[in-house]
């Protein structure tokens, strides 16, 4: 095993195998660990996955976008970050593109992704 594989093995998050399969366009609820002083708590970040990269790699990440009081908020989560407690898929979306960055310019009903009822 070379040095890069050893470093990757040390920094991999064991929870990644427990994460559900999701794609771009799916609505997700990410449970994030927040540290405030000496206390920790779990906070939900619910939104649409607008892009992802290299799920099985140490460099893999996904981007979640949500609307908060009429303002778009995006957050990038690395798959192997220790702050992610768990991920829940709230609904499956039907997206025909790998990256949904065009949703940034849209508001209201036109910023929605169609729900895919064929995927379970």
JOWOBEL-V308066 format. One record per run of one state. SS is the DSSP state (hx for helix, st for strand, lp for the rest). FROM is the first residue (numbers start at 1). LEN is the number of residues. If there is no record, write none. Layout:
SS,FROM,LEN  SS,FROM,LEN
//
This chain:
lp,1,2  hx,3,9  lp,12,2  hx,14,5  lp,19,8  st,27,10  lp,37,2  st,39,15  lp,54,7  st,61,8  lp,69,2  st,71,8  lp,79,5  st,84,8  lp,92,1  st,93,1  lp,94,7  hx,101,5  lp,106,2  hx,108,4  lp,112,3  st,115,1  lp,116,5
//
